[in-house]
Amino acid sequence: MTALGPPPNSAEIMESVNDALQGLELDPHETSKILGFANRELPHLHTPEDSYFILGSYRDPYIRRLRIVQNELDKRLGTYPFLMGDLPELDIDRLPTFRIRFTLLATHTDTIVAVYEQDAGGEVTELGKISTTPYFDKSYVLPRDYTWLTAQNLNTEADVIAAAATIYFNDDLDEAVTEEELDSLVTAAHKNEIDLATADIIAQLEDRDDTEDAPVTYSWVHLNEFRLFELHNRCFAWSNSGDLRDIIGEVP
């Protein structure tokens, strides 16, 4: 079989790689392998289909939530949702190949969707990347149990459940105080026309699966990044797998 030639936009591709590697000089065989990866994977992102680059932890059980997002997006007509972990590796020992692959895929995809359930792992690096130019305007973050600490706006049922999780799973609160706090939360939710009873909230919290059995705690850095996306209407919080399926509808 005749080998594929370099992609027509090879100069643009290598310019973005050069930026990602801070101007590092590449050997010819490294350039060839990078362009080969681009030849295989980037054409999928240059079709009339809407492409979605899904970020998050590949460890079990977090990977299950990424597959939920992928499946929900795949239900739409004319979409191509993908995870970088499903694509072939870039075999260049000397270089930080994750950085190269991420740059190429993030640059050429239409939309980036990032799922967060913890404040550790590779997701930390990815969050830092997508919260800056040139990726911010195409990115959406889906953090579990996120509420902005100083202004918990209970605008949706997911907001209420996230706030309730922080109360319900707090070991420092006894049963009486927990119930009192949840009742107060329900009262606040009703003022925002969110029809939930305390019993409904407890039932949802106890019905969580696997790692959804306790609230997520994020670092201040994470919370600030999420808040930035929230202010731009591109942060959608969720509390369980059902919520996650629902909020995918908010992603364009």
C-alpha positions in Angstrom: 0.0 0.0 0.0 1.3 3.4 -0.9 2.2 5.5 2.1 0.1 8.6 2.7 1.8 11.9 2.0 1.9 14.7 4.6 -1.4 16.4 5.3 -2.2 19.5 3.3 -2.2 21.6 6.5 1.1 20.1 7.8 2.7 23.6 8.3 -0.2 24.6 10.5 -0.1 21.3 12.4 3.6 21.6 13.1 3.2 25.2 14.2 0.8 24.2 16.9 3.2 21.3 17.9 6.0 23.8 18.0 4.0 26.0 20.3 3.1 23.0 22.6 6.8 22.0 22.8 8.1 25.6 23.3 10.1 25.6 20.1 11.9 22.3 20.8 13.8 21.2 17.7 12.5 17.9 16.3 14.3 15.1 14.5 12.9 14.3 11.0 11.6 10.9 12.2 9.7 12.6 15.0 8.1 15.1 12.6 7.2 12.2 10.4 5.4 10.3 13.2 3.5 13.4 14.3 2.3 14.1 10.8 1.4 10.4 10.5 -0.8 10.7 13.6 -2.4 13.8 12.2 -3.0 12.1 8.9 -4.9 9.3 10.7 -6.9 11.1 13.3 -7.5 14.7 12.3 -9.6 14.0 9.2 -12.3 12.7 11.5 -12.4 16.2 13.0 -12.7 17.9 9.6 -16.0 16.5 8.5 -19.5 18.0 8.6 -20.0 16.0 11.9 -19.8 17.9 15.2 -16.8 16.5 17.0 -16.6 16.3 20.8 -13.3 15.7 22.7 -14.2 14.1 26.0 -11.8 14.6 28.9 -11.7 13.0 32.4 -10.3 10.1 34.4 -9.9 6.8 32.6 -9.7 4.9 35.9 -12.6 2.7 36.9 -15.3 3.7 37.9 -14.8 7.3 36.6 -14.4 6.0 33.0 -18.0 4.8 33.2 -19.2 8.4 33.4 -17.1 9.3 30.4 -18.8 6.6 28.5 -22.2 7.9 29.6 -21.2 11.3 28.1 -19.9 9.7 24.9 -23.1 7.6 24.5 -25.4 10.5 25.1 -23.5 12.7 22.5 -23.5 9.8 20.1 -27.3 9.7 20.1 -27.3 13.1 18.4 -27.4 13.1 14.6 -24.1 13.9 12.9 -21.7 13.7 15.9 -18.3 12.2 16.5 -17.6 12.0 20.3 -14.3 10.5 21.2 -11.8 9.9 24.1 -8.1 10.3 23.5 -7.5 7.0 25.2 -9.4 5.2 22.4 -7.0 6.5 19.8 -3.6 5.1 18.8 -0.5 6.1 20.8 2.2 8.3 19.4 5.4 6.3 19.7 8.1 8.8 20.3 10.1 8.1 23.4 11.9 11.4 23.7 8.9 13.7 23.5 6.0 14.4 25.9 3.5 12.7 23.5 0.4 13.4 25.7 1.0 17.1 25.2 1.3 16.7 21.4 -1.8 14.5 21.0 -3.8 16.8 23.3 -2.8 19.9 21.4 -3.6 18.4 18.0 -7.0 17.0 19.1 -8.1 20.0 21.1 -7.1 22.4 18.4 -9.0 20.6 15.7 -12.1 19.4 17.6 -15.3 21.4 17.6 -16.2 21.1 21.3 -14.3 19.9 24.4 -16.4 18.3 27.3 -14.6 17.7 30.5 -16.0 15.6 33.4 -14.6 16.0 36.9 -15.1 13.9 40.0 -11.9 14.4 41.9 -9.1 17.0 42.3 -6.2 14.7 41.5 -4.8 12.9 38.4 -4.3 14.1 34.8 -7.6 16.0 34.9 -5.8 18.7 36.8 -3.5 19.4 33.9 -6.3 19.2 31.4 -8.4 21.7 33.3 -5.5 24.2 33.3 -5.2 23.8 29.6 -8.8 24.2 28.6 -9.4 27.2 30.8 -7.0 29.3 28.7 -6.9 30.5 25.1 -7.3 29.0 22.6 -9.5 26.2 24.1 -11.7 28.1 26.6 -14.3 29.3 24.1 -15.0 25.7 22.9 -14.9 24.0 26.3 -17.5 22.9 28.8 -16.9 21.4 32.3 -19.1 19.0 34.1 -18.0 18.8 37.7 -19.8 16.4 40.1 -21.1 18.1 43.3 -19.8 21.5 42.4 -21.2 24.6 44.1 -19.5 28.0 44.3 -18.6 28.3 48.0 -19.5 32.0 48.6 -22.6 32.1 46.5 -24.5 28.9 46.3 -27.1 29.7 43.6 -29.8 27.0 43.8 -31.0 27.4 40.3 -31.5 23.7 39.4 -32.2 20.4 41.1 -28.6 19.4 40.5 -27.5 22.5 42.5 -29.7 21.5 45.4 -28.4 17.9 45.4 -24.8 19.0 45.2 -25.3 21.3 48.2 -27.2 18.6 50.1 -24.4 16.1 49.6 -22.0 18.3 51.4 -24.4 18.4 54.4 -25.6 14.7 54.3 -22.1 13.2 54.2 -20.5 15.5 56.7 -19.3 13.3 59.6 -19.1 16.4 61.9 -22.9 16.9 61.9 -25.1 14.7 64.0 -28.5 13.4 62.7 -30.5 16.3 64.2 -28.3 19.0 62.7 -28.1 17.2 59.4 -31.9 17.1 59.2 -32.2 20.7 60.2 -29.7 21.8 57.5 -31.4 19.8 54.8 -34.8 21.2 55.7 -33.3 24.7 55.5 -31.9 23.8 52.1 -35.3 22.6 50.9 -36.9 25.8 52.0 -34.4 27.8 50.0 -34.9 25.5 47.0 -38.7 26.1 47.2 -38.1 29.8 47.0 -36.4 29.2 43.7 -39.4 27.0 42.5 -37.5 23.7 42.8 -39.9 21.2 44.1 -37.9 18.8 46.3 -38.7 17.3 49.7 -36.0 16.3 52.2 -37.0 12.7 51.7 -36.5 13.0 47.9 -33.0 14.4 48.4 -31.9 11.7 50.8 -33.3 9.0 48.5 -31.2 10.4 45.6 -28.0 10.6 47.7 -28.4 7.1 49.0 -29.0 5.8 45.4 -25.6 6.8 44.2 -23.3 4.2 42.6 -19.7 3.4 43.3 -17.7 6.5 43.9 -20.9 8.6 43.9 -21.5 7.6 47.6 -19.8 10.7 49.0 -19.4 14.3 48.0 -16.4 15.5 46.0 -14.1 18.0 47.6 -12.2 20.2 45.3 -9.2 22.5 45.8 -9.6 26.2 45.7 -7.8 26.2 42.3 -10.4 23.8 40.9 -13.3 25.8 42.4 -12.0 29.0 40.8 -11.6 27.4 37.4 -15.1 25.9 37.6 -16.4 29.3 38.6 -14.9 30.9 35.5 -16.7 28.4 33.3 -19.9 29.0 35.3 -19.8 32.7 34.8 -19.6 32.0 31.1 -22.5 29.5 31.2 -20.3 26.6 30.4 -20.3 24.8 33.7 -23.0 22.2 34.4 -22.9 20.4 37.8 -24.3 17.0 38.4 -24.7 14.6 41.4 -25.4 11.1 39.9 -25.4 9.3 36.6 -29.0 10.3 35.9 -28.1 14.0 36.4 -25.2 13.6 34.1 -27.3 12.1 31.3 -29.7 15.0 31.7 -27.2 17.8 31.6 -25.5 16.6 28.5 -28.5 18.2 26.8 -27.1 21.6 27.9 -23.9 21.1 25.9 -24.4 22.5 22.4 
